């Protein structure tokens, strides 16, 4: 099952995904996350650092640790948007 099929089945039919399926879904960045990732250099030039999930070269931490993806910080996707239509992102100052 593709990531999109897993999400659709979970939302529409009450399907309970396996840990492997959750890993597949969470390993892929959302459209909003890809937009933030593309701004990495500009943000770093301004003194900000994106969370690890949004940095170039990111690999899911749960792949090596064996932890459940939902228990890892980088297993949490960005919300799509808030009520004002702005994407929420965690920036860490350096």
N, C-alpha and C positions, 0 to 999 in steps of 0.2 A: 504494500500500500504506500502511495506517495504521502508526503507530509500534508498536502492539501486534502487528500482523501481521508486521512486520519482525523484531521480537524473537523471536516464536514461530518463524518460519521459520529464523532463524539458530540458535536453540537446538535445535530439533527435527530439522531437515532438513539442517543443515550449509550452509545458504544463505550466500553471501558478499555482504553488502550493499554498495551503492554509497556513495560519499562523500555524495551527496545524501540517501540513506536514513539514513545515520549521523547526519547533521545534523538530520533530522526527529526521530529518536529522542532525541538529546541536547538538543534545544531544548525538550523537555517535561520539567518537573520530576516526579520520582517522588512517590508519596504521602508518603514520609518527608520529602522536601525541602519539600513544600508545608506540612507541619506545622511545620518549623523556620521557614519564611518567615513563617508566621502569628504567630510569637513575636518577630519583629524588634523591635518597639517595646519590649517588656518587657526583652529582652536589652540593647538600647541604653541603657535607663534604668539598667541595672546595670553599664554600662561595656564591654559586649562588642559586637563587630561581626561579623556573619555574612560568610562569603565572598561575593564578588560574585554568584555564581549564585543565592544564596538571598535577595538583597536585592530589595525592591520596585523595579520598573522595569527589571530586568535584561534585556538583550538579548545573545544569544550573540556573543562577541568575534570568532568566526571569520566571521561574516556580513560584517563590514566589512574584516577583515584578509585574508580569502581563504585563511587557513591551514586545514590539515586539523583538523576538530573534535577528534580524539583527541590532537592536539598542543597543545591549549590547556588552561590550568588549569580554566577553566569548562566544558570539555567532559567533565569527569570527574564522574559522578554519585555521590551518596552511596551507600555500601553500605546494603543494606536493614536489616541488623542484625548484631550480633555474637552469640556463643554465649549471652550473658546476656540477649539480647532487648532491648538498649539500642541505639538508633541512634547512630552515630558522626558527629560534625560538627566541622568546623574553626571555631573561634572565634578572632578576632583581638582582642586587647585594644587599647583606644584610649588 
